[in-house]
Amino acid sequence: MSNPIDIVDTSVLTLPHLELSNYIISLADAVAVHPGYQQDFPSTVPDSKELKETGTHYNVLSNSAKSGDSGKRAERDAFRPKAVQSAALLLTWAAMRSIRENDPSLIANLGVAPKKKGRTRSKNHALVEAPKEVQVKHSQVSGKVILNVSKVKGSATYLIQACQGDPTREESWSLEWPSTNCRGIELTGLEPGKLYHFRVRCFGHAGHGPWSSIVSLMVI
């Protein structure tokens, strides 16, 4: 019998803080709607709700640390092992069930790539494309906008970023929202009367794809 951890690519657990927290959130969302995970979980494995809470807390710490809060940076670094362990436990259990039940769908729909054997995976192999037709519009709620993009084949997660500053400078992009949907994505917590720039990229089995073109909107 295969070693469970040998059938899934766990390199996602080495992603940078924000990207890892977004992945954990998307993994929790995928588990929540997967028909194979609607039963009780073992006590040692986090269910979708617990995993979502872990990923969300890690995401908040990561965003705070990115804004320059040294205290949050230390808290984020201390919390990372728990976040990695939670995701690893879920992935290992999913792989074990996939082997035992001979059911590849138990990992195929979780945004997890199978581990490549006997070769190094090319960084460009099956890389998801940049989202097209990025559209952002006002919501009826102040400080919130709605974003839509065209569906990208092979994408497990859509990562949206926003900034108020110079969009040509990477350090300007300080706001992030992960989404498993490509339509009707609600972006909240924006400051009314300010011009925001938005971009989107996808996460698939080969990692993150390129960023979309940038769109801008004055938030009301």
ZAMARGU-4260 file (C-alpha; in steps of 0.2 Angstrom, whole numbers, plus 5000, padded with zeros to 4 digits):
<rodrens>
0) 5000/5000/5000 | 5006/5018/4996 | 5012/5030/5009 | 4997/5042/5010 | 5009/5057/5010
5) 5017/5051/4994 | 5002/5053/4984 | 4999/5071/4987 | 5010/5086/4984 | 5012/5095/5001
10) 5023/5108/4994 | 5009/5120/4996 | 5013/5120/5015 | 5029/5129/5011 | 5020/5144/5003
15) 5023/5161/5010 | 5012/5167/5025 | 4998/5175/5015 | 4997/5163/5001 | 4997/5148/5014
20) 4983/5156/5024 | 4973/5159/5008 | 4976/5141/5003 | 4970/5134/5020 | 4954/5144/5018
25) 4951/5138/5001 | 4955/5120/5007 | 4942/5122/5021 | 4929/5128/5008 | 4932/5114/4996
30) 4931/5101/5011 | 4914/5109/5016 | 4906/5106/5000 | 4914/5090/4995 | 4901/5075/4996
35) 4914/5064/5003 | 4917/5074/5019 | 4900/5076/5026 | 4902/5063/5039 | 4910/5065/5057
40) 4929/5068/5056 | 4941/5059/5068 | 4945/5068/5083 | 4963/5071/5078 | 4958/5079/5061
45) 4951/5097/5059 | 4935/5098/5050 | 4931/5111/5038 | 4924/5124/5051 | 4940/5122/5062
50) 4951/5123/5047 | 4942/5138/5041 | 4944/5147/5058 | 4963/5142/5058 | 4966/5149/5040
55) 4956/5165/5044 | 4965/5169/5060 | 4982/5165/5051 | 4976/5177/5037 | 4972/5191/5049
60) 4989/5189/5057 | 4998/5189/5041 | 4989/5204/5034 | 4993/5214/5051 | 5011/5208/5050
65) 5012/5214/5032 | 5007/5231/5037 | 5022/5233/5048 | 5015/5227/5065 | 5030/5219/5073
70) 5020/5211/5087 | 5008/5203/5075 | 5023/5197/5065 | 5029/5187/5080 | 5012/5181/5083
75) 5010/5176/5065 | 5027/5166/5065 | 5022/5157/5081 | 5005/5153/5074 | 5011/5146/5057
80) 5016/5128/5064 | 4998/5126/5070 | 4991/5131/5053 | 5003/5120/5044 | 4999/5105/5055
85) 4981/5107/5053 | 4982/5107/5034 | 4994/5093/5034 | 4983/5082/5045 | 4968/5085/5034
90) 4978/5081/5018 | 4985/5065/5026 | 4968/5059/5031 | 4961/5063/5014 | 4975/5053/5006
95) 4973/5039/5017 | 4954/5038/5013 | 4958/5040/4995 | 4969/5024/4995 | 4959/5014/5007
100) 4942/5017/4998 | 4950/5018/4981 | 4942/5034/4978 | 4953/5048/4969 | 4939/5060/4970
105) 4943/5062/4989 | 4958/5072/4984 | 4955/5077/4966 | 4943/5091/4971 | 4953/5099/4985
110) 4965/5109/4975 | 4979/5097/4979 | 4990/5091/4966 | 4996/5072/4965 | 5014/5070/4969
115) 5025/5068/4954 | 5036/5052/4955 | 5053/5050/4947 | 5054/5068/4940 | 5054/5086/4946
120) 5038/5095/4942 | 5041/5110/4930 | 5035/5126/4937 | 5026/5129/4921 | 5017/5112/4920
125) 4998/5115/4919 | 5000/5133/4926 | 4983/5141/4926 | 4981/5156/4915 | 4978/5174/4921
130) 4959/5178/4923 | 4951/5188/4909 | 4936/5200/4909 | 4940/5207/4926 | 4925/5218/4931
135) 4922/5227/4947 | 4906/5237/4952 | 4898/5246/4966 | 4888/5237/4979 | 4872/5244/4987
140) 4883/5244/5003 | 4895/5258/5007 | 4913/5251/5007 | 4909/5236/4997 | 4912/5231/4979
145) 4908/5216/4968 | 4921/5208/4957 | 4918/5196/4943 | 4931/5187/4932 | 4929/5174/4919
150) 4931/5156/4925 | 4949/5149/4923 | 4951/5130/4919 | 4961/5121/4932 | 4959/5135/4946
155) 4955/5130/4963 | 4956/5147/4971 | 4955/5165/4964 | 4966/5177/4974 | 4960/5195/4973
160) 4972/5210/4978 | 4968/5228/4980 | 4978/5244/4983 | 4976/5262/4985 | 4994/5267/4980
165) 5005/5265/4965 | 4999/5249/4957 | 5016/5246/4948 | 5024/5244/4966 | 5022/5227/4973
170) 5022/5234/4991 | 5007/5244/4987 | 4996/5228/4986 | 4991/5226/5005 | 4973/5219/5004
175) 4969/5201/4999 | 4953/5191/4998 | 4953/5172/4993 | 4938/5165/4984 | 4933/5148/4977
180) 4920/5157/4965 | 4924/5168/4950 | 4907/5178/4950 | 4899/5189/4963 | 4915/5190/4974
185) 4911/5203/4988 | 4926/5214/4993 | 4922/5222/5010 | 4931/5234/5022 | 4936/5247/5009
190) 4936/5266/5012 | 4922/5276/5004 | 4928/5290/4993 | 4945/5282/4989 | 4951/5275/4972
195) 4956/5257/4973 | 4965/5246/4960 | 4961/5227/4959 | 4970/5212/4951 | 4966/5193/4952
200) 4976/5178/4949 | 4972/5159/4951 | 4980/5145/4961 | 4980/5128/4953 | 4989/5111/4954
205) 5005/5119/4948 | 5004/5134/4959 | 5000/5152/4956 | 4997/5159/4938 | 5000/5176/4932
210) 4991/5192/4938 | 4976/5198/4928 | 4976/5216/4920 | 4972/5229/4933 | 4955/5237/4935
215) 4951/5253/4946 | 4936/5260/4954 | 4931/5274/4966 | 4923/5266/4981 | 4907/5274/4987
</rodrens>
